[in-house]
Amino acid sequence: MKDLISAARNAGRSDASLTLWLNTPTGYLDGARPVDLFEEATESVVEAVRQSFTVEW
């Protein structure tokens, strides 16, 4: 969890934004909710939050 919080803050996101992201299906994890994968795929979830929060449109 520490790495997720750090990645969110480094991207300028709030704790509330991270909480919402954790509970929302994402294409970065093949449509899964990050919270559902956290225990078994921690590094994948951390990488997904980094990608998601730093994407530039």
mmCIF file as Biopython writes it, N, C-alpha, C and O atoms, coordinates in Angstrom:
data_model
#
loop_
_atom_site.group_PDB
_atom_site.id
_atom_site.type_symbol
_atom_site.label_atom_id
_atom_site.label_alt_id
_atom_site.label_comp_id
_atom_site.label_asym_id
_atom_site.label_entity_id
_atom_site.label_seq_id
_atom_site.pdbx_PDB_ins_code
_atom_site.Cartn_x
_atom_site.Cartn_y
_atom_site.Cartn_z
_atom_site.occupancy
_atom_site.B_iso_or_equiv
_atom_site.auth_seq_id
_atom_site.auth_asym_id
_atom_site.pdbx_PDB_model_num
ATOM 1   N N  . MET A ? 1  ? 0.826   -1.181  0.000   1.0 0.0 1  A 1 
ATOM 2   C CA . MET A ? 1  ? 0.000   0.000   0.000   1.0 0.0 1  A 1 
ATOM 3   C C  . MET A ? 1  ? 0.877   1.254   0.000   1.0 0.0 1  A 1 
ATOM 4   O O  . MET A ? 1  ? 0.519   2.266   -0.603  1.0 0.0 1  A 1 
ATOM 5   N N  . LYS A ? 2  ? 2.000   1.186   0.662   1.0 0.0 2  A 1 
ATOM 6   C CA . LYS A ? 2  ? 2.910   2.323   0.729   1.0 0.0 2  A 1 
ATOM 7   C C  . LYS A ? 2  ? 3.340   2.764   -0.676  1.0 0.0 2  A 1 
ATOM 8   O O  . LYS A ? 2  ? 3.399   3.960   -0.959  1.0 0.0 2  A 1 
ATOM 9   N N  . ASP A ? 3  ? 3.635   1.809   -1.546  1.0 0.0 3  A 1 
ATOM 10  C CA . ASP A ? 3  ? 4.058   2.122   -2.908  1.0 0.0 3  A 1 
ATOM 11  C C  . ASP A ? 3  ? 2.920   2.752   -3.719  1.0 0.0 3  A 1 
ATOM 12  O O  . ASP A ? 3  ? 3.166   3.630   -4.546  1.0 0.0 3  A 1 
ATOM 13  N N  . LEU A ? 4  ? 1.690   2.315   -3.490  1.0 0.0 4  A 1 
ATOM 14  C CA . LEU A ? 4  ? 0.548   2.895   -4.185  1.0 0.0 4  A 1 
ATOM 15  C C  . LEU A ? 4  ? 0.343   4.354   -3.769  1.0 0.0 4  A 1 
ATOM 16  O O  . LEU A ? 4  ? 0.129   5.226   -4.611  1.0 0.0 4  A 1 
ATOM 17  N N  . ILE A ? 5  ? 0.412   4.603   -2.479  1.0 0.0 5  A 1 
ATOM 18  C CA . ILE A ? 5  ? 0.248   5.968   -1.977  1.0 0.0 5  A 1 
ATOM 19  C C  . ILE A ? 5  ? 1.354   6.858   -2.520  1.0 0.0 5  A 1 
ATOM 20  O O  . ILE A ? 5  ? 1.100   7.988   -2.936  1.0 0.0 5  A 1 
ATOM 21  N N  . SER A ? 6  ? 2.561   6.357   -2.515  1.0 0.0 6  A 1 
ATOM 22  C CA . SER A ? 6  ? 3.693   7.122   -3.028  1.0 0.0 6  A 1 
ATOM 23  C C  . SER A ? 6  ? 3.519   7.439   -4.511  1.0 0.0 6  A 1 
ATOM 24  O O  . SER A ? 6  ? 3.753   8.573   -4.930  1.0 0.0 6  A 1 
ATOM 25  N N  . ALA A ? 7  ? 3.115   6.462   -5.302  1.0 0.0 7  A 1 
ATOM 26  C CA . ALA A ? 7  ? 2.913   6.673   -6.734  1.0 0.0 7  A 1 
ATOM 27  C C  . ALA A ? 7  ? 1.819   7.708   -6.981  1.0 0.0 7  A 1 
ATOM 28  O O  . ALA A ? 7  ? 1.962   8.559   -7.859  1.0 0.0 7  A 1 
ATOM 29  N N  . ALA A ? 8  ? 0.739   7.645   -6.225  1.0 0.0 8  A 1 
ATOM 30  C CA . ALA A ? 8  ? -0.352  8.605   -6.378  1.0 0.0 8  A 1 
ATOM 31  C C  . ALA A ? 8  ? 0.118   10.014  -6.027  1.0 0.0 8  A 1 
ATOM 32  O O  . ALA A ? 8  ? -0.149  10.962  -6.765  1.0 0.0 8  A 1 
ATOM 33  N N  . ARG A ? 9  ? 0.801   10.149  -4.927  1.0 0.0 9  A 1 
ATOM 34  C CA . ARG A ? 9  ? 1.271   11.475  -4.509  1.0 0.0 9  A 1 
ATOM 35  C C  . ARG A ? 9  ? 2.315   12.028  -5.465  1.0 0.0 9  A 1 
ATOM 36  O O  . ARG A ? 9  ? 2.332   13.230  -5.729  1.0 0.0 9  A 1 
ATOM 37  N N  . ASN A ? 10 ? 3.187   11.171  -5.989  1.0 0.0 10 A 1 
ATOM 38  C CA . ASN A ? 10 ? 4.184   11.623  -6.966  1.0 0.0 10 A 1 
ATOM 39  C C  . ASN A ? 10 ? 3.525   12.136  -8.237  1.0 0.0 10 A 1 
ATOM 40  O O  . ASN A ? 10 ? 4.080   12.990  -8.928  1.0 0.0 10 A 1 
ATOM 41  N N  . ALA A ? 11 ? 2.345   11.619  -8.544  1.0 0.0 11 A 1 
ATOM 42  C CA . ALA A ? 11 ? 1.604   12.052  -9.723  1.0 0.0 11 A 1 
ATOM 43  C C  . ALA A ? 11 ? 0.673   13.223  -9.404  1.0 0.0 11 A 1 
ATOM 44  O O  . ALA A ? 11 ? -0.076  13.676  -10.270 1.0 0.0 11 A 1 
ATOM 45  N N  . GLY A ? 12 ? 0.720   13.711  -8.166  1.0 0.0 12 A 1 
ATOM 46  C CA . GLY A ? 12 ? -0.111  14.839  -7.773  1.0 0.0 12 A 1 
ATOM 47  C C  . GLY A ? 12 ? -1.551  14.478  -7.488  1.0 0.0 12 A 1 
ATOM 48  O O  . GLY A ? 12 ? -2.428  15.340  -7.535  1.0 0.0 12 A 1 
ATOM 49  N N  . ARG A ? 13 ? -1.805  13.220  -7.193  1.0 0.0 13 A 1 
ATOM 50  C CA . ARG A ? 13 ? -3.170  12.754  -6.914  1.0 0.0 13 A 1 
ATOM 51  C C  . ARG A ? 13 ? -3.419  12.672  -5.417  1.0 0.0 13 A 1 
ATOM 52  O O  . ARG A ? 13 ? -2.492  12.470  -4.633  1.0 0.0 13 A 1 
ATOM 53  N N  . SER A ? 14 ? -4.664  12.828  -5.033  1.0 0.0 14 A 1 
ATOM 54  C CA . SER A ? 14 ? -5.057  12.776  -3.625  1.0 0.0 14 A 1 
ATOM 55  C C  . SER A ? 14 ? -5.311  11.335  -3.182  1.0 0.0 14 A 1 
ATOM 56  O O  . SER A ? 14 ? -5.407  10.421  -4.001  1.0 0.0 14 A 1 
ATOM 57  N N  . ASP A ? 15 ? -5.417  11.163  -1.871  1.0 0.0 15 A 1 
ATOM 58  C CA . ASP A ? 15 ? -5.764  9.847   -1.335  1.0 0.0 15 A 1 
ATOM 59  C C  . ASP A ? 15 ? -7.158  9.435   -1.804  1.0 0.0 15 A 1 
ATOM 60  O O  . ASP A ? 15 ? -7.408  8.257   -2.058  1.0 0.0 15 A 1 
ATOM 61  N N  . ALA A ? 16 ? -8.056  10.401  -1.919  1.0 0.0 16 A 1 
ATOM 62  C CA . ALA A ? 16 ? -9.414  10.107  -2.399  1.0 0.0 16 A 1 
ATOM 63  C C  . ALA A ? 16 ? -9.383  9.615   -3.842  1.0 0.0 16 A 1 
ATOM 64  O O  . ALA A ? 16 ? -10.113 8.692   -4.202  1.0 0.0 16 A 1 
ATOM 65  N N  . SER A ? 17 ? -8.547  10.224  -4.658  1.0 0.0 17 A 1 
ATOM 66  C CA . SER A ? 17 ? -8.404  9.796   -6.053  1.0 0.0 17 A 1 
ATOM 67  C C  . SER A ? 17 ? -7.875  8.366   -6.128  1.0 0.0 17 A 1 
ATOM 68  O O  . SER A ? 17 ? -8.348  7.565   -6.934  1.0 0.0 17 A 1 
ATOM 69  N N  . LEU A ? 18 ? -6.897  8.051   -5.289  1.0 0.0 18 A 1 
ATOM 70  C CA . LEU A ? 18 ? -6.358  6.693   -5.245  1.0 0.0 18 A 1 
ATOM 71  C C  . LEU A ? 18 ? -7.418  5.699   -4.802  1.0 0.0 18 A 1 
ATOM 72  O O  . LEU A ? 18 ? -7.517  4.609   -5.366  1.0 0.0 18 A 1 
ATOM 73  N N  . THR A ? 19 ? -8.201  6.053   -3.813  1.0 0.0 19 A 1 
ATOM 74  C CA . THR A ? 19 ? -9.260  5.171   -3.326  1.0 0.0 19 A 1 
ATOM 75  C C  . THR A ? 19 ? -10.277 4.890   -4.422  1.0 0.0 19 A 1 
ATOM 76  O O  . THR A ? 19 ? -10.708 3.750   -4.600  1.0 0.0 19 A 1 
ATOM 77  N N  . LEU A ? 20 ? -10.658 5.920   -5.149  1.0 0.0 20 A 1 
ATOM 78  C CA . LEU A ? 20 ? -11.588 5.739   -6.264  1.0 0.0 20 A 1 
ATOM 79  C C  . LEU A ? 20 ? -10.979 4.842   -7.330  1.0 0.0 20 A 1 
ATOM 80  O O  . LEU A ? 20 ? -11.644 3.936   -7.831  1.0 0.0 20 A 1 
ATOM 81  N N  . TRP A ? 21 ? -9.729  5.084   -7.679  1.0 0.0 21 A 1 
ATOM 82  C CA . TRP A ? 21 ? -9.046  4.276   -8.694  1.0 0.0 21 A 1 
ATOM 83  C C  . TRP A ? 21 ? -8.986  2.806   -8.271  1.0 0.0 21 A 1 
ATOM 84  O O  . TRP A ? 21 ? -9.218  1.917   -9.091  1.0 0.0 21 A 1 
ATOM 85  N N  . LEU A ? 22 ? -8.681  2.547   -7.012  1.0 0.0 22 A 1 
ATOM 86  C CA . LEU A ? 22 ? -8.575  1.172   -6.520  1.0 0.0 22 A 1 
ATOM 87  C C  . LEU A ? 22 ? -9.881  0.395   -6.654  1.0 0.0 22 A 1 
ATOM 88  O O  . LEU A ? 22 ? -9.868  -0.830  -6.781  1.0 0.0 22 A 1 
ATOM 89  N N  . ASN A ? 23 ? -11.000 1.102   -6.626  1.0 0.0 23 A 1 
ATOM 90  C CA . ASN A ? 23 ? -12.309 0.448   -6.630  1.0 0.0 23 A 1 
ATOM 91  C C  . ASN A ? 23 ? -13.031 0.504   -7.970  1.0 0.0 23 A 1 
ATOM 92  O O  . ASN A ? 23 ? -14.207 0.153   -8.062  1.0 0.0 23 A 1 
ATOM 93  N N  . THR A ? 24 ? -12.322 0.949   -9.011  1.0 0.0 24 A 1 
ATOM 94  C CA . THR A ? 24 ? -12.913 1.092   -10.337 1.0 0.0 24 A 1 
ATOM 95  C C  . THR A ? 24 ? -12.199 0.169   -11.327 1.0 0.0 24 A 1 
ATOM 96  O O  . THR A ? 24 ? -10.968 0.147   -11.363 1.0 0.0 24 A 1 
ATOM 97  N N  . PRO A ? 25 ? -12.943 -0.590  -12.126 1.0 0.0 25 A 1 
ATOM 98  C CA . PRO A ? 25 ? -12.298 -1.427  -13.145 1.0 0.0 25 A 1 
ATOM 99  C C  . PRO A ? 25 ? -11.408 -0.579  -14.055 1.0 0.0 25 A 1 
ATOM 100 O O  . PRO A ? 25 ? -11.758 0.550   -14.399 1.0 0.0 25 A 1 
ATOM 101 N N  . THR A ? 26 ? -10.259 -1.128  -14.439 1.0 0.0 26 A 1 
ATOM 102 C CA . THR A ? 26 ? -9.319  -0.391  -15.278 1.0 0.0 26 A 1 
ATOM 103 C C  . THR A ? 26 ? -8.770  -1.259  -16.400 1.0 0.0 26 A 1 
ATOM 104 O O  . THR A ? 26 ? -8.519  -2.451  -16.221 1.0 0.0 26 A 1 
ATOM 105 N N  . GLY A ? 27 ? -8.589  -0.646  -17.545 1.0 0.0 27 A 1 
ATOM 106 C CA . GLY A ? 27 ? -7.987  -1.337  -18.678 1.0 0.0 27 A 1 
ATOM 107 C C  . GLY A ? 27 ? -6.534  -1.697  -18.440 1.0 0.0 27 A 1 
ATOM 108 O O  . GLY A ? 27 ? -6.002  -2.593  -19.095 1.0 0.0 27 A 1 
ATOM 109 N N  . TYR A ? 28 ? -5.885  -1.008  -17.507 1.0 0.0 28 A 1 
ATOM 110 C CA . TYR A ? 28 ? -4.492  -1.328  -17.188 1.0 0.0 28 A 1 
ATOM 111 C C  . TYR A ? 28 ? -4.367  -2.710  -16.529 1.0 0.0 28 A 1 
ATOM 112 O O  . TYR A ? 28 ? -3.279  -3.282  -16.470 1.0 0.0 28 A 1 
ATOM 113 N N  . LEU A ? 29 ? -5.490  -3.231  -16.040 1.0 0.0 29 A 1 
ATOM 114 C CA . LEU A ? 29 ? -5.503  -4.557  -15.408 1.0 0.0 29 A 1 
ATOM 115 C C  . LEU A ? 29 ? -6.571  -5.440  -16.061 1.0 0.0 29 A 1 
ATOM 116 O O  . LEU A ? 29 ? -7.234  -6.225  -15.383 1.0 0.0 29 A 1 
ATOM 117 N N  . ASP A ? 30 ? -6.730  -5.307  -17.360 1.0 0.0 30 A 1 
ATOM 118 C CA . ASP A ? 30 ? -7.683  -6.116  -18.135 1.0 0.0 30 A 1 
ATOM 119 C C  . ASP A ? 30 ? -9.111  -6.034  -17.599 1.0 0.0 30 A 1 
ATOM 120 O O  . ASP A ? 30 ? -9.835  -7.030  -17.592 1.0 0.0 30 A 1 
ATOM 121 N N  . GLY A ? 31 ? -9.512  -4.847  -17.152 1.0 0.0 31 A 1 
ATOM 122 C CA . GLY A ? 31 ? -10.880 -4.641  -16.691 1.0 0.0 31 A 1 
ATOM 123 C C  . GLY A ? 31 ? -11.138 -5.008  -15.247 1.0 0.0 31 A 1 
ATOM 124 O O  . GLY A ? 31 ? -12.268 -4.880  -14.774 1.0 0.0 31 A 1 
ATOM 125 N N  . ALA A ? 32 ? -10.128 -5.458  -14.537 1.0 0.0 32 A 1 
ATOM 126 C CA . ALA A ? 32 ? -10.300 -5.823  -13.126 1.0 0.0 32 A 1 
ATOM 127 C C  . ALA A ? 32 ? -10.223 -4.579  -12.237 1.0 0.0 32 A 1 
ATOM 128 O O  . ALA A ? 32 ? -9.640  -3.563  -12.615 1.0 0.0 32 A 1 
ATOM 129 N N  . ARG A ? 33 ? -10.815 -4.683  -11.062 1.0 0.0 33 A 1 
ATOM 130 C CA . ARG A ? 33 ? -10.653 -3.633  -10.060 1.0 0.0 33 A 1 
ATOM 131 C C  . ARG A ? 33 ? -9.317  -3.870  -9.356  1.0 0.0 33 A 1 
ATOM 132 O O  . ARG A ? 33 ? -9.050  -4.991  -8.925  1.0 0.0 33 A 1 
ATOM 133 N N  . PRO A ? 34 ? -8.485  -2.861  -9.231  1.0 0.0 34 A 1 
ATOM 134 C CA . PRO A ? 34 ? -7.186  -3.031  -8.578  1.0 0.0 34 A 1 
ATOM 135 C C  . PRO A ? 34 ? -7.294  -3.628  -7.171  1.0 0.0 34 A 1 
ATOM 136 O O  . PRO A ? 34 ? -6.457  -4.442  -6.779  1.0 0.0 34 A 1 
ATOM 137 N N  . VAL A ? 35 ? -8.299  -3.235  -6.426  1.0 0.0 35 A 1 
ATOM 138 C CA . VAL A ? 35 ? -8.453  -3.737  -5.062  1.0 0.0 35 A 1 
ATOM 139 C C  . VAL A ? 35 ? -8.616  -5.261  -5.036  1.0 0.0 35 A 1 
ATOM 140 O O  . VAL A ? 35 ? -8.208  -5.912  -4.074  1.0 0.0 35 A 1 
ATOM 141 N N  . ASP A ? 36 ? -9.202  -5.818  -6.072  1.0 0.0 36 A 1 
ATOM 142 C CA . ASP A ? 36 ? -9.407  -7.267  -6.118  1.0 0.0 36 A 1 
ATOM 143 C C  . ASP A ? 36 ? -8.127  -8.040  -6.419  1.0 0.0 36 A 1 
ATOM 144 O O  . ASP A ? 36 ? -8.049  -9.241  -6.161  1.0 0.0 36 A 1 
ATOM 145 N N  . LEU A ? 37 ? -7.131  -7.357  -6.960  1.0 0.0 37 A 1 
ATOM 146 C CA . LEU A ? 37 ? -5.878  -8.015  -7.327  1.0 0.0 37 A 1 
ATOM 147 C C  . LEU A ? 37 ? -4.732  -7.707  -6.386  1.0 0.0 37 A 1 
ATOM 148 O O  . LEU A ? 37 ? -3.648  -8.274  -6.521  1.0 0.0 37 A 1 
ATOM 149 N N  . PHE A ? 38 ? -4.954  -6.829  -5.448  1.0 0.0 38 A 1 
ATOM 150 C CA . PHE A ? 38 ? -3.857  -6.312  -4.650  1.0 0.0 38 A 1 
ATOM 151 C C  . PHE A ? 38 ? -3.057  -7.387  -3.913  1.0 0.0 38 A 1 
ATOM 152 O O  . PHE A ? 38 ? -1.828  -7.323  -3.897  1.0 0.0 38 A 1 
ATOM 153 N N  . GLU A ? 39 ? -3.702  -8.341  -3.322  1.0 0.0 39 A 1 
ATOM 154 C CA . GLU A ? 39 ? -2.980  -9.358  -2.544  1.0 0.0 39 A 1 
ATOM 155 C C  . GLU A ? 39 ? -2.141  -10.284 -3.419  1.0 0.0 39 A 1 
ATOM 156 O O  . GLU A ? 39 ? -1.051  -10.689 -3.015  1.0 0.0 39 A 1 
ATOM 157 N N  . GLU A ? 40 ? -2.628  -10.623 -4.600  1.0 0.0 40 A 1 
ATOM 158 C CA . GLU A ? 40 ? -1.927  -11.605 -5.431  1.0 0.0 40 A 1 
ATOM 159 C C  . GLU A ? 40 ? -1.028  -10.983 -6.503  1.0 0.0 40 A 1 
ATOM 160 O O  . GLU A ? 40 ? -0.120  -11.648 -7.002  1.0 0.0 40 A 1 
ATOM 161 N N  . ALA A ? 41 ? -1.266  -9.734  -6.858  1.0 0.0 41 A 1 
ATOM 162 C CA . ALA A ? 41 ? -0.499  -9.113  -7.938  1.0 0.0 41 A 1 
ATOM 163 C C  . ALA A ? 41 ? -0.099  -7.685  -7.563  1.0 0.0 41 A 1 
ATOM 164 O O  . ALA A ? 41 ? -0.337  -6.746  -8.322  1.0 0.0 41 A 1 
ATOM 165 N N  . THR A ? 42 ? 0.496   -7.537  -6.413  1.0 0.0 42 A 1 
ATOM 166 C CA . THR A ? 42 ? 0.822   -6.212  -5.882  1.0 0.0 42 A 1 
ATOM 167 C C  . THR A ? 42 ? 1.647   -5.390  -6.860  1.0 0.0 42 A 1 
ATOM 168 O O  . THR A ? 42 ? 1.325   -4.226  -7.101  1.0 0.0 42 A 1 
ATOM 169 N N  . GLU A ? 43 ? 2.689   -5.958  -7.422  1.0 0.0 43 A 1 
ATOM 170 C CA . GLU A ? 43 ? 3.552   -5.201  -8.326  1.0 0.0 43 A 1 
ATOM 171 C C  . GLU A ? 43 ? 2.801   -4.779  -9.586  1.0 0.0 43 A 1 
ATOM 172 O O  . GLU A ? 43 ? 3.035   -3.687  -10.104 1.0 0.0 43 A 1 
ATOM 173 N N  . SER A ? 44 ? 1.919   -5.612  -10.078 1.0 0.0 44 A 1 
ATOM 174 C CA . SER A ? 44 ? 1.109   -5.259  -11.245 1.0 0.0 44 A 1 
ATOM 175 C C  . SER A ? 44 ? 0.190   -4.080  -10.940 1.0 0.0 44 A 1 
ATOM 176 O O  . SER A ? 44 ? 0.000   -3.200  -11.780 1.0 0.0 44 A 1 
ATOM 177 N N  . VAL A ? 45 ? -0.372  -4.065  -9.752  1.0 0.0 45 A 1 
ATOM 178 C CA . VAL A ? 45 ? -1.261  -2.972  -9.348  1.0 0.0 45 A 1 
ATOM 179 C C  . VAL A ? 45 ? -0.467  -1.678  -9.193  1.0 0.0 45 A 1 
ATOM 180 O O  . VAL A ? 45 ? -0.936  -0.619  -9.609  1.0 0.0 45 A 1 
ATOM 181 N N  . VAL A ? 46 ? 0.708   -1.744  -8.612  1.0 0.0 46 A 1 
ATOM 182 C CA . VAL A ? 46 ? 1.551   -0.554  -8.457  1.0 0.0 46 A 1 
ATOM 183 C C  . VAL A ? 46 ? 1.947   -0.004  -9.828  1.0 0.0 46 A 1 
ATOM 184 O O  . VAL A ? 46 ? 1.901   1.207   -10.044 1.0 0.0 46 A 1 
ATOM 185 N N  . GLU A ? 47 ? 2.326   -0.864  -10.735 1.0 0.0 47 A 1 
ATOM 186 C CA . GLU A ? 47 ? 2.695   -0.417  -12.083 1.0 0.0 47 A 1 
ATOM 187 C C  . GLU A ? 47 ? 1.489   0.178   -12.795 1.0 0.0 47 A 1 
ATOM 188 O O  . GLU A ? 47 ? 1.621   1.167   -13.516 1.0 0.0 47 A 1 
ATOM 189 N N  . ALA A ? 48 ? 0.326   -0.408  -12.603 1.0 0.0 48 A 1 
ATOM 190 C CA . ALA A ? 48 ? -0.895  0.106   -13.233 1.0 0.0 48 A 1 
ATOM 191 C C  . ALA A ? 48 ? -1.244  1.496   -12.711 1.0 0.0 48 A 1 
ATOM 192 O O  . ALA A ? 48 ? -1.650  2.361   -13.487 1.0 0.0 48 A 1 
ATOM 193 N N  . VAL A ? 49 ? -1.090  1.721   -11.410 1.0 0.0 49 A 1 
ATOM 194 C CA . VAL A ? 49 ? -1.390  3.057   -10.875 1.0 0.0 49 A 1 
ATOM 195 C C  . VAL A ? 49 ? -0.385  4.072   -11.410 1.0 0.0 49 A 1 
ATOM 196 O O  . VAL A ? 49 ? -0.750  5.210   -11.705 1.0 0.0 49 A 1 
ATOM 197 N N  . ARG A ? 50 ? 0.847   3.678   -11.534 1.0 0.0 50 A 1 
ATOM 198 C CA . ARG A ? 50 ? 1.855   4.593   -12.102 1.0 0.0 50 A 1 
ATOM 199 C C  . ARG A ? 50 ? 1.491   4.967   -13.536 1.0 0.0 50 A 1 
ATOM 200 O O  . ARG A ? 50 ? 1.542   6.140   -13.908 1.0 0.0 50 A 1 
ATOM 201 N N  . GLN A ? 51 ? 1.132   3.987   -14.324 1.0 0.0 51 A 1 
ATOM 202 C CA . GLN A ? 51 ? 0.767   4.245   -15.722 1.0 0.0 51 A 1 
ATOM 203 C C  . GLN A ? 51 ? -0.497  5.099   -15.818 1.0 0.0 51 A 1 
ATOM 204 O O  . GLN A ? 51 ? -0.553  6.069   -16.574 1.0 0.0 51 A 1 
ATOM 205 N N  . SER A ? 52 ? -1.488  4.725   -15.052 1.0 0.0 52 A 1 
ATOM 206 C CA . SER A ? 52 ? -2.766  5.406   -15.093 1.0 0.0 52 A 1 
ATOM 207 C C  . SER A ? 52 ? -2.656  6.867   -14.653 1.0 0.0 52 A 1 
ATOM 208 O O  . SER A ? 52 ? -3.245  7.746   -15.283 1.0 0.0 52 A 1 
ATOM 209 N N  . PHE A ? 53 ? -1.925  7.129   -13.604 1.0 0.0 53 A 1 
ATOM 210 C CA . PHE A ? 53 ? -1.849  8.475   -13.048 1.0 0.0 53 A 1 
ATOM 211 C C  . PHE A ? 53 ? -0.835  9.371   -13.754 1.0 0.0 53 A 1 
ATOM 212 O O  . PHE A ? 53 ? -0.810  10.578  -13.511 1.0 0.0 53 A 1 
ATOM 213 N N  . THR A ? 54 ? -0.012  8.811   -14.611 1.0 0.0 54 A 1 
ATOM 214 C CA . THR A ? 54 ? 0.990   9.645   -15.282 1.0 0.0 54 A 1 
ATOM 215 C C  . THR A ? 54 ? 0.759   9.750   -16.784 1.0 0.0 54 A 1 
ATOM 216 O O  . THR A ? 54 ? 1.564   10.357  -17.491 1.0 0.0 54 A 1 
ATOM 217 N N  . VAL A ? 55 ? -0.323  9.172   -17.277 1.0 0.0 55 A 1 
ATOM 218 C CA . VAL A ? 55 ? -0.622  9.252   -18.708 1.0 0.0 55 A 1 
ATOM 219 C C  . VAL A ? 55 ? -0.915  10.711  -19.087 1.0 0.0 55 A 1 
ATOM 220 O O  . VAL A ? 55 ? -1.580  11.437  -18.349 1.0 0.0 55 A 1 
ATOM 221 N N  . GLU A ? 56 ? -0.411  11.110  -20.232 1.0 0.0 56 A 1 
ATOM 222 C CA . GLU A ? 56 ? -0.667  12.469  -20.721 1.0 0.0 56 A 1 
ATOM 223 C C  . GLU A ? 56 ? -1.506  12.383  -21.983 1.0 0.0 56 A 1 
ATOM 224 O O  . GLU A ? 56 ? -1.190  11.624  -22.899 1.0 0.0 56 A 1 
ATOM 225 N N  . TRP A ? 57 ? -2.564  13.155  -22.027 1.0 0.0 57 A 1 
ATOM 226 C CA . TRP A ? 57 ? -3.472  13.151  -23.165 1.0 0.0 57 A 1 
ATOM 227 C C  . TRP A ? 57 ? -3.171  14.304  -24.062 1.0 0.0 57 A 1 
ATOM 228 O O  . TRP A ? 57 ? -3.832  14.478  -25.086 1.0 0.0 57 A 1 
#
